[in-house]
Every structure is written in structure tokens, then in C-alpha cells.
Amino acid sequence: MSTTELAWFKSSYSGSQGDSCVEVAVTEQAIHVRDSKDVRRPHFVVRREEWLRFVRYVSHG
């Protein structure tokens, strides 16, 4: 799947100026993450299980 086919979105916590943000796209197999300031750069992919582990970790401070 190419990056143009993915449905990218920013967090609702992202600022309105569009700086210092990441965008994510969710598929059945993985979470794709990219820099919103330069979407032409390569993005990285994380398995869903690993993403959930990361989210749990950061949500518990």
C-alpha cells in the first residue's frame, strides 16, 4: 500500500499551526507514522500490538 492510499490523520491535540506533529494511518496489520512537516520523507511502520503497548505506556506517564 502506498502512502497516498493511506488515510492519514493528526491527533486532536495537534496545534492549529501544523508544526511539530506526526500523522498516523491505521491498517489491519500495522500503524504507519510520519512527520507532518515533510510527508515526502519515509514513514515507519509499527505492528498493531507494539503500537498498543506504546500507547498504554505513554498514557500512564
N, C-alpha and C positions, 0 to 999 in steps of 0.2 A: 504494500500500500504506500503510495507516495504521500509526501507531506501536504500536497494540495488536496488530497482526498480525505484527509483527516478533519474532524470538526474540532478546531482549536478554541479554547476559552481561557479567560483570565479569572482569577479569584475575585469575588465581590469585594475583597479587602484591598484590591489594587487601586492605586491612586488614579485620578482622572487625567493626569498629565502623561500617563503611559510610560513612565521611566521606572527602571529597576523592577521589572515584573517578569514573571515567567508565564508561559501558557502551557496548558496540558490538553491532550487529546486522549480519550479513553477508547480502547478496543476490547474485544473479548479476551485477548491474550495478554495485553500489556497497557501500560501508561506511557505516553510519549511526552517528553518535556523539552521545551525550547525557550530561548531568550526572546522576549517580545520586542526588544530593541533591534534585533537583527535576525529576522526569521529565515534568512537565506543560509545562515550557518547551520551546520549539522545539529540535529537534536539527539537526545539519548532516550533509550527505551528501558523501562523497568518492568519486570514481571508484576502482575497484579498483587500477588502475595507479598512481595517485597515493598511495594508502594503502601499497602495497608499497614505493614509493620512500621514504616517510616511515619505515616500519618498518626498512628497510635502513639509513637514515641514523642513527636513534637506537640501533640495535643495535651500530653501530661506534663509538659515543661520539664 
